[in-house]
Amino acid sequence: MAPRSRPFKRALAAILEFSGHLFVILALLLGFRLVEFVMHFLWGPTERLFLGGVPLRYVFDIADLALLGVLLLYGIYAVIREYTREPE
């Protein structure tokens, strides 16, 4: 029975690693949205410009995209690393 539990332990470790990354991504995205909501609430419905030319909405969208890209790549690496290492 011990050989069968090894793949299960590896898969469980990979699922836990993935779940942790998913939670972090969701928390950071919600944080970005909260900051964006507060800024729109304080400044009103007018579109503010970042550095005089780029709409602030674009800055938040780029931050969301960069966060998703970096954490997605790192998450895939961490799940593969967790799945391929020997369980304790």
Backbone as CSV, one residue per row, in Angstrom:
resi,resn,N_x,N_y,N_z,CA_x,CA_y,CA_z,C_x,C_y,C_z
1,MET,0.812,-1.201,0.000,0.000,0.000,0.000,0.857,1.267,0.000
2,ALA,2.061,1.170,0.459,2.932,2.346,0.521,3.265,2.901,-0.859
3,PRO,3.558,2.038,-1.878,3.845,2.608,-3.196,2.665,3.377,-3.791
4,ARG,1.440,2.971,-3.484,0.287,3.678,-4.031,0.089,5.038,-3.361
5,SER,0.518,5.177,-2.145,0.303,6.441,-1.443,1.271,7.522,-1.905
6,ARG,2.392,7.132,-2.510,3.370,8.122,-2.964,2.783,9.060,-4.031
7,PRO,2.145,8.576,-5.101,1.539,9.499,-6.070,0.443,10.355,-5.447
8,PHE,-0.311,9.763,-4.524,-1.356,10.537,-3.857,-0.755,11.677,-3.052
9,LYS,0.333,11.407,-2.332,0.996,12.459,-1.546,1.549,13.549,-2.459
10,ARG,2.116,13.148,-3.570,2.641,14.139,-4.519,1.522,14.998,-5.092
11,ALA,0.439,14.366,-5.494,-0.682,15.114,-6.054,-1.301,16.034,-5.006
12,LEU,-1.427,15.553,-3.779,-1.971,16.386,-2.709,-1.078,17.593,-2.443
13,ALA,0.230,17.378,-2.421,1.159,18.496,-2.213,1.051,19.506,-3.350
14,ALA,0.913,19.028,-4.577,0.781,19.934,-5.720,-0.537,20.703,-5.659
15,ILE,-1.610,20.039,-5.257,-2.911,20.714,-5.139,-2.868,21.771,-4.040
16,LEU,-2.227,21.446,-2.928,-2.099,22.438,-1.848,-1.266,23.637,-2.284
17,GLU,-0.200,23.382,-3.020,0.634,24.482,-3.532,-0.171,25.354,-4.493
18,PHE,-0.906,24.729,-5.381,-1.745,25.468,-6.329,-2.809,26.281,-5.600
19,SER,-3.443,25.686,-4.606,-4.478,26.391,-3.846,-3.906,27.607,-3.129
20,GLY,-2.728,27.459,-2.579,-2.082,28.592,-1.920,-1.804,29.737,-2.880
21,HIS,-1.312,29.410,-4.076,-1.052,30.450,-5.067,-2.354,31.090,-5.545
22,LEU,-3.374,30.288,-5.718,-4.663,30.829,-6.140,-5.210,31.802,-5.098
23,PHE,-5.085,31.467,-3.840,-5.535,32.353,-2.763,-4.761,33.665,-2.765
24,VAL,-3.456,33.603,-2.947,-2.633,34.820,-2.973,-3.012,35.698,-4.163
25,ILE,-3.200,35.091,-5.320,-3.593,35.859,-6.505,-4.931,36.554,-6.283
26,LEU,-5.902,35.831,-5.759,-7.216,36.424,-5.514,-7.140,37.555,-4.500
27,ALA,-6.370,37.372,-3.445,-6.244,38.415,-2.431,-5.578,39.672,-3.005
28,LEU,-4.541,39.499,-3.801,-3.862,40.664,-4.387,-4.748,41.373,-5.406
29,LEU,-5.464,40.619,-6.225,-6.370,41.249,-7.190,-7.493,41.999,-6.490
30,LEU,-8.027,41.427,-5.425,-9.055,42.135,-4.664,-8.488,43.391,-4.022
31,GLY,-7.239,43.319,-3.575,-6.581,44.506,-3.029,-6.425,45.594,-4.075
32,PHE,-6.014,45.223,-5.286,-5.903,46.205,-6.377,-7.259,46.842,-6.665
33,ARG,-8.293,46.009,-6.724,-9.642,46.537,-7.010,-10.116,47.462,-5.893
34,LEU,-9.793,47.134,-4.661,-10.185,47.983,-3.538,-9.496,49.344,-3.623
35,VAL,-8.212,49.348,-3.925,-7.487,50.619,-4.071,-8.062,51.418,-5.230
36,GLU,-8.348,50.759,-6.343,-8.940,51.447,-7.491,-10.319,52.020,-7.142
37,PHE,-11.123,51.255,-6.414,-12.443,51.738,-6.004,-12.316,52.961,-5.086
38,VAL,-11.412,52.915,-4.137,-11.220,54.048,-3.221,-10.757,55.281,-3.987
39,MET,-9.856,55.107,-4.938,-9.380,56.256,-5.717,-10.510,56.857,-6.544
40,HIS,-11.339,56.030,-7.145,-12.478,56.550,-7.906,-13.500,57.203,-6.987
41,PHE,-13.665,56.664,-5.799,-14.591,57.253,-4.834,-14.098,58.625,-4.381
42,LEU,-12.811,58.759,-4.149,-12.261,60.031,-3.683,-12.196,61.080,-4.784
43,TRP,-11.870,60.662,-6.017,-11.690,61.629,-7.097,-12.942,61.854,-7.915
44,GLY,-13.942,61.048,-7.741,-15.157,61.226,-8.518,-15.101,60.489,-9.839
45,PRO,-16.097,60.730,-10.679,-16.200,59.969,-11.929,-15.220,60.406,-13.019
46,THR,-14.509,61.506,-12.823,-13.578,61.962,-13.868,-12.391,61.018,-13.973
47,GLU,-11.911,60.830,-15.184,-10.770,59.942,-15.434,-9.477,60.684,-15.126
48,ARG,-8.737,60.202,-14.165,-7.448,60.796,-13.796,-6.353,60.237,-14.687
49,LEU,-5.353,61.076,-14.926,-4.236,60.672,-15.776,-2.996,60.433,-14.918
50,PHE,-2.272,59.382,-15.239,-1.024,59.057,-14.560,0.119,59.669,-15.351
51,LEU,0.920,60.479,-14.704,2.037,61.200,-15.337,1.558,62.063,-16.503
52,GLY,0.361,62.547,-16.410,-0.151,63.490,-17.383,-0.592,62.918,-18.718
53,GLY,-0.558,61.611,-18.896,-0.929,61.106,-20.208,-1.635,59.775,-20.233
54,VAL,-1.353,58.905,-19.287,-1.922,57.562,-19.296,-3.091,57.518,-18.310
55,PRO,-4.267,57.095,-18.761,-5.385,56.980,-17.811,-5.039,56.017,-16.674
56,LEU,-5.421,56.381,-15.480,-5.101,55.591,-14.295,-5.690,54.184,-14.382
57,ARG,-6.792,54.034,-15.063,-7.413,52.719,-15.254,-6.441,51.771,-15.967
58,TYR,-5.687,52.299,-16.931,-4.720,51.468,-17.651,-3.602,50.993,-16.729
59,VAL,-3.196,51.851,-15.812,-2.139,51.473,-14.869,-2.602,50.289,-14.021
60,PHE,-3.840,50.344,-13.532,-4.358,49.224,-12.747,-4.515,47.969,-13.589
61,ASP,-4.934,48.111,-14.826,-5.066,46.942,-15.704,-3.712,46.299,-15.985
62,ILE,-2.700,47.116,-16.207,-1.348,46.590,-16.440,-0.821,45.908,-15.188
63,ALA,-1.100,46.495,-14.022,-0.672,45.867,-12.772,-1.356,44.518,-12.581
64,ASP,-2.631,44.428,-12.887,-3.352,43.158,-12.800,-2.735,42.118,-13.733
65,LEU,-2.480,42.518,-14.962,-1.917,41.600,-15.951,-0.518,41.139,-15.546
66,ALA,0.307,42.055,-15.083,1.658,41.688,-14.659,1.610,40.741,-13.464
67,LEU,0.744,41.023,-12.516,0.619,40.166,-11.344,0.173,38.763,-11.748
68,LEU,-0.833,38.682,-12.586,-1.306,37.372,-13.038,-0.221,36.601,-13.791
69,GLY,0.487,37.290,-14.664,1.533,36.623,-15.442,2.664,36.098,-14.580
70,VAL,3.170,36.924,-13.687,4.295,36.513,-12.847,3.886,35.384,-11.904
71,LEU,2.751,35.549,-11.235,2.339,34.516,-10.293,1.884,33.237,-10.997
72,LEU,1.367,33.344,-12.192,1.004,32.139,-12.942,2.255,31.341,-13.301
73,LEU,3.273,32.027,-13.800,4.512,31.334,-14.151,5.181,30.741,-12.911
74,TYR,5.241,31.521,-11.833,5.848,30.998,-10.612,5.008,29.855,-10.034
75,GLY,3.692,29.970,-10.114,2.818,28.921,-9.606,2.996,27.614,-10.358
76,ILE,3.119,27.693,-11.677,3.348,26.482,-12.471,4.679,25.847,-12.084
77,TYR,5.704,26.678,-11.938,7.020,26.173,-11.517,6.932,25.514,-10.140
78,ALA,6.235,26.153,-9.190,6.146,25.614,-7.831,5.359,24.309,-7.794
79,VAL,4.294,24.225,-8.572,3.504,22.982,-8.595,4.324,21.853,-9.207
80,ILE,5.040,22.108,-10.282,5.886,21.075,-10.891,6.983,20.656,-9.927
81,ARG,7.613,21.626,-9.259,8.654,21.315,-8.285,8.082,20.475,-7.135
82,GLU,6.912,20.843,-6.660,6.291,20.114,-5.551,5.898,18.705,-5.975
83,TYR,5.440,18.542,-7.200,5.016,17.224,-7.671,6.200,16.301,-7.926
84,THR,7.333,16.852,-8.354,8.472,16.007,-8.704,9.389,15.697,-7.539
85,ARG,9.285,16.423,-6.447,10.177,16.111,-5.321,9.635,14.934,-4.531
86,GLU,10.511,14.296,-3.790,10.108,13.141,-2.999,9.270,13.582,-1.807
87,PRO,8.157,12.901,-1.545,7.342,13.238,-0.368,8.067,12.850,0.918
88,GLU,7.756,13.568,1.958,8.430,13.306,3.236,7.708,12.261,4.040
